[in-house]
Amino acid sequence: MFDFAPDPDLPKAERYRQLVGAAAALIADEPDGVANMANVTALMWEFIPDLNWAGFYRVIDGELVLGPFVGRPACIRIAMGAGVCGTAAAEGKTQLVGDVHAFPGHIACDSASQSELVVPVMRDGVVCAVIDLDSPNLSRFDAEDAAGVGALAEILESKI
């Protein structure tokens, strides 16, 4: 049994360091990408406060397809370049959005979402998935969150 319980008083950088360490331990010997995404999603839910949605979209046949997640039911397919997730996938760049309602073409899967962080997961220089985090709070995410989730994306490159 795994028991990863983050200390809520840890500084954000240390919290992400522990999240990445826990994820690395969970996925080290598991070859199944869906299982790895599912466990990492559960870890993100435990380690990252103030979320209302956390999960993955996978690149399949040129579009984003919903992967493991925690939260309300979500959009199943997203076109490349559409919304925050599609933009991150199409550009291969992290999208840090303080107010999703100000993002052109935002796709509202959950009306409670106010801010969003989407980080691409690359394999051999190509986006294979995105990590998507939504919060009911405006400007919930910052550069430190983007760096922490970016470190998580790096360890997932060969595991999903």
Beta strands, then each sheet from edge to edge (+ up, - down):
strand 1: 53-60
strand 2: 63-71
strand 3: 77-79
strand 4: 95-97
strand 5: 115-123
strand 6: 126-135
sheet 1: 3+ 2- 1+ 6- 5+ 4-
end
